[in-house]
């Protein structure tokens, strides 16, 4: 569910607002229950147990921050897949299912929404087999001993603007304010800290970083005044700006390498299911090719899963996410993890010495490229 749809639902907005403002501990904003994207089939939603406080360590792994609540097991023969946010960057997987690209390869996938870095906990526990989740959360868990593999990066730059109300006109005005992220150690956490440093602020001293759960919860909390700023992607930034907010700085314009949405699995599952994993990657690469050449198809996917009906927002999401940000071949590369390593090393020095080659496996994307699936 996108911001536009979210704001039009008084019940959902009120639930998020109450979670953001009501029972949170001092210095924190409580996480609301997740909202199902009403995806096809038996798509389910898993909510976080709770939101942490502003004092929680940056870069903490899911093992530290808690794990996803138990989810219903898959049916026989199904692969449970998770996505961490209802954002356009996940559209290749939705598109692959809707276009029959998974089915034609003999795959039956059950897609679940599991917020932010909680997806990594679900992976490690075996409740989920494949997750679309940030590289930052994946690396944090790997440094602490989690046996994970990142097979691709669908969003290799920071696709965000830092939105604030009109009362905040300069970076100095943000000092002492509350800044929202999804979860500590998540991609939004890493990007927020990096962006604040780029504009001369110390994220650990100059602002109070608060985790709120989902992108929609963060936006609702900003609108309510419970938060004073936070990252917004396209097209959610337009919906905010229509209501008087503005971008204090633009992360996307920097085009810094990043690992925002990764295709992540555990090593043991991958070793036992390499053929299935290759078929999943093949379908995803073919779906990206379809989305890049077929705007109408892609926007139908957006309408269904993002619940967008505003053509201006549909166009913005397509032009930015699909045509500008998303690569035809979503290779995972070591340089995409540089900022994550730098952030993690501040709390866990072992991150400096971690061999990223243990985490990254590009062989599946390369196989799809060798067979020309990105041109299909």
N, C-alpha and C positions, 0 to 999 in steps of 0.2 A: 504494500500500500504506500503510495507516495504522499508527500506533504499535502498536495492539493486535495486529494481525496480525504486525507486524514483530517484536515481542517474543516471540511464540509460535514463531518460527522460529529455532532455535539457530544454524543455518548463517548466516543473514543477520545475526543479531545479532553473531555472532563476527566476521564479515567487517567489519562496521562498527566493532566494537570494536578490531580489529587495525589498521584504517585510522586510527582516532582516536588510538590509543596507541602504535603500533609504529614506523613509519618516518617520522613527521612530523619536520620540522625544528624546532629549538628555537623555542619560542614559537608553534608552529602545530599544528593538528590536521589530518592528511591527510584528503582526501575519498575516501570509498569509491566503488566503482562504483555507478551508479544501479540501482535495482531497477524492472523493468518492472511497470506496474500491471495487466498481463494484460488490457488493454482489448481490445475486439472488433477483428477484422480484423488488420491488420499493424502494430499499434501497436508502436513501437520505442523504445529508450532510448539516450540519448547521455550519456556520462559526461564530466565535466570532466577536463582534462588533469592538473590538480593544484590543491591548495589553497594560497592565499597565506599569508604570515606575518602575525603580529599587527601588524606595522609598515606594512602596505600602506595606502595612503591611502583614507579614506572617500570614497565617491562616485565612485571611479574607474570609468571606462566599460569595457565589454567589450573595447574596443580596447586598453586598458591592462592589464586583468586576464587576457587570453587569450580564446580563442573556442572554440566547441564543436568536438569532433572531427568529421571528415567523416561525413555520414550517407548512407544509401542514398537515391538519388533517387526521386521519386514516379513512379508509373506515369503513362502518358499520360492527361491529363484530370483528374488528381488535384490537390488542393490540400494541401500539407503544412502541418499546424498543430502548434504546440508548446504544451505547458503546463509551467510551471516547477516545480510542486509537486503532489504527490498530495493535494489538499485539497478539501473540499466546495465551496469557492468556484468550482471549475472545473466543477461538475456541470451547469450549463446546456448546455455544449457536449457533454458526454457524453450528457445527456438528449435533446438535439436529434438526435443520431445514433441513439440507441436508439429514440426515438419516430418515426423516419422523417422528421423535419422538414427535415433537410438533403437527404435523398434526394428528397423531393417537390418540392424547389426545384431539382433537377438538379445538386446538389453532391455530389462524391465527395471526402471529406476523409480524410486519412491522419494520425492523431494520434500524436505522438511526445512522450515525456518528455525534456526538455532542462533540466537543473537551473538554477534561479535566473537570474541575469543572463546566463548563457551563451546563453539564447534570443535575446537581442538580437544577439549576434555571429552567430548562425545566420541571423537575419533579414537583417542587413546584407550577409552573404555570399551571400544568395540561396538558401540551402539550405532555408529555411522561408519560407512566404508569410504566415502569420498566427501570432502568438504571444500566449498569455495569460501576461503577465509584469508585474512591478512597474513602476509609473510612475517610480520613482526611477531604475532602471537605464535606462529609456527616455529620461528627461530628461538623464541624465548623458551618454549617447551623442549626443543631439541637440545639447547644448551644445558638444560637441567636433566637430560637423559632420555627424553622422549624419542622414540624411533620413528621419525617422520620423513616423508619425501615430498618436496615441492616439484610438481611436474610441469607447471606452467604458471605464467602471471598474466592475467587478463587485463589488469590495469597497471601499467609499468611507470606511471607518473602520479603525482598527487593531484587528483581532480577536484580540488576544493577551492572555495572562497571563504574567508573568515568573516562571517556576518555579525554585525553589532547594531544596536539601536541608534537613532539619530543623536542621542545624548552623548555618545562616545564618538568623538571627532578625531582624536589622535591616539597613537599607541600609548602615550602617557596616561590618557584617560582610562585605560584598561587596568592600570595598577590597582591592586587590592580587590579586583572584581572576580566573579565566579565564571569560569570557562568550562563548557561542557565537552565531554568525550563519551564514546560508547562504553568502553571498558579499559581499565589499566592494562597496558601491554598490547592494545589493539592498534590497528593501522591508524585510526583517528587520533589515538594518544600520541603515537610517534610523530605524525604529521603536525599535530597541534604544537607540540614542543619544538619541533624544528622550525615551524613558521614563526613562533613567538621569538625564538632566538634570532631569526633572520631580521626581525624588525626591532631588535635591541632590548627585548624583555627576557628576564630569567623566569622560566616556567615554574621553577621550584620556590621562588621568592616573591616575584612580582604579582602573581595571580594565584587564585585557588582553583586547581583543576578538580573537577567533579565528574564522576562516572554516572551515567543515567540509563544505560541500556542501549536502546535503538536510536537510529537517526531520527525517527519520528518523535521519540520522547525528548531528544535533545532540542529539536525545533520547537516543540510545544513549550518546553521549559524556557527557551529564549523569548518566545512570544509572551509568555505569562509574566516575565520579569524575574523568574526564579534563577535564571542564568543571565549573564551579561554578554555572552558571545559564544561562538562556536563555529566549527566548519560546516559548510553546506555544499553539497554537490549540485551538479546541473541535472534537472531543472529546478530543484528545490530552492536554489538561491533566488530565482526569479519570483517565486511565490512570496518569499520573505521580503524582497525588495519592493514588491507591490504594496507591502504593508508598512513601508517607511524605513526599512532596514537598509544598510549599505555595507559594502565590502571594505573592511579595514585594510586587508591585504589579500592578494590573489596567489594562492599556491600553484595553481595550474600554469600560470604565466612563467613560473620559474623552470618548468619542465625538468625537474630533478628526477633522476632514476628512483623508482620506488617499487615496493612489492605490496600493492594494496589488495587486490583480489587474486589469491593463488588457488591453484588446483592441488589439493593436499590429501595425502593418504598415509597410512602407516607402512613401515617397511615390511612387516610380516604379511599383511594383507596383500601388498603389491607383489611380493615374491610368489604368493599362491594364486594370484589372479592377473598375471601379466597380459594374457590375451584379452580378458574382459576390459582391462584398463586401456589397452591400445584401442579397442573398439570405441570406448568412451571418448578418448582423446580425438579419434578420427571423426566422430560425430560432432564434437565441439568445434574442431577446425573447419569442418564443412559448413557448420551453422554460421560461423563468423563470415565465411565467404558469401553465404546466402544473404546474410544481413547487410553486408557492405554493398551488395549490388541490388538489393530489393528493399527499398525504403518502405513500401507499403506493407510488406510482410512484417518487417521489424516493428513498425509502429502498431501493427495489430498485436504483436507480442507485448509491447509496452502497455497497450490498452488493457490487455487481459491481466497481466501480472502486476503492473505498476498502478493499475486503476486510473490511468490518465485519460482525460477526454478533452483537454484543451489543446488545440492544434499548435499553438505557439510553444507550449511546453514539450509536446511531442517532437516538434522540429528541433528544438534546442537539445533535447536528450539525444536524438539521432545524430545531429551534426557534430556534437561534441564527443559523446561517448563512443559511438560506432565509427565515425569517419575520422576523428582526430586522435582519440586516446587509445582505442583498442587496436593492437597489432594484428595483422593477418595471421601471423604465426606467433603465438604467445609464449615465446621462450622465457624460461626463468634464468636469470643471469646473476652472478655474484655482485655486480655493482648495484643492483637493485636493493641489496640488503645493507649497503654501507651505513645509511642513517640509522637503521635498526641496530646494527652492531654498535655504533657509537652511543646510542641511547642505552642499550642494555648494559654495556660495559661500565657505565656510571654506577650501576647497582650490582652488577655481577661481572667482575673482571674476566671470568672464564669465556665470556663472549668474544673477547679479542683473539683468543687462540682457537676458537671453534673453526673447524674445517668446513666451509660452506659446500664443498664438493660432496660431503656426506649427506647434505640436505637436498641438494638440487640434482634432478635427473632429467636431462633434456632429450633423452633417447626417444621418448614417445612422440614428442612434437617433431623431432627430426624425421622419424619414420613417416609421419603424416605428410611432411614437406617433401620427402623423397618421392612420394607417390602422387604429388601434385594436388592434394586435397584442398589446399588453400586457394586453388584456381578452379575448383569444381563448381 
